[in-house]
Amino acid sequence: MMGLLMSKQEIGDIFTKPGIEKLKVGQILRFDYEGSLQEFRITKLNRKSGKVWVEDVQTYHPDEVQIKDAFGDKEAFDTEKLNG
């Protein structure tokens, strides 16, 4: 998103070695931290050293999204139209 400062951090220390083996770059991680949802996208991964770099992201439920078409008309996001 433009205008938002994305903080990048290394979080490899919270995973086990077998856990790091299952991760992939681009994967979204969601954590419940003291009742607050924290979301991160993996940007870089070094399995050998056990390091995992992530950046903050925010995902949305389809009910929270509204689409504005080329004519300026707004409509609710519809997953049925994507499968079309």
N, C-alpha and C positions, 0 to 999 in steps of 0.2 A: 504494500500500500504506500502510495506517495505521502510524504509528510510525516510518516511515523519513523521514529528512530528504532531500528532493529538492533537489539543487543545480541552479540554472539558470545557464546561461552563454551567451555569444554566441560563435559559432564561424565566422562568415561569412568570416574571413580564410583558412580552409583550402580554400575552394571557388573555382573560377573563375566568372566571370560566366555563361557558358553552363551550368555545373553548377548554379548557384543557380536558374536559370530552370526546371530540371527538378524542383526540390524542391516538396513540398507540406506544409502544416501537418498534423500528426498522423502523418507518416511516421516510421518507425523507422530509425535509422542505426546500423550496426554497424561498429566499427573494431577491428582487431587491433593493440593497442598493446603492444609489447615482449612478445608472447606471451600477453597478457591481453585478453579480449574486453571492449570498452567499448560500451555500448548507450545511445542517446539517442533521445528523441522530440522532433520539432520542435514547439515551442509557438507561435512567432511568426516571421514571415518578412517582410522588407522587401527586395524585389528591387531597387528603385531605389537604395537605399543599400548593398545587398550584405550586409545583416545577417541572421543566422540564429540565433535563440535556441532552446536545447534544454534538456531536463531529463533527468537520469539515469533510466533504467528498467532492468528486468531481465525478460527473456523466458524462457519455459520450453518445452522440447520436450514434446509430448504424453505421452511415456513418463515424464516427471518429475511429472505432475499426477495427483492423486487427488481424486475428487469425493465429497462427503458429502451424501446426499439428506436430505429432510425427516424421515425416520425414523431418521437417524443411521447408515444403512448406507453403507459406503465401497465405491467401485468405481473401477477404472482409467478414465481419460479415453478415450473411444471416439469417433473422428471419424465412424465409420459411423452412429452414432446421431444425429448432428447433421444428416446428409443425409437421414435417415429416411423 
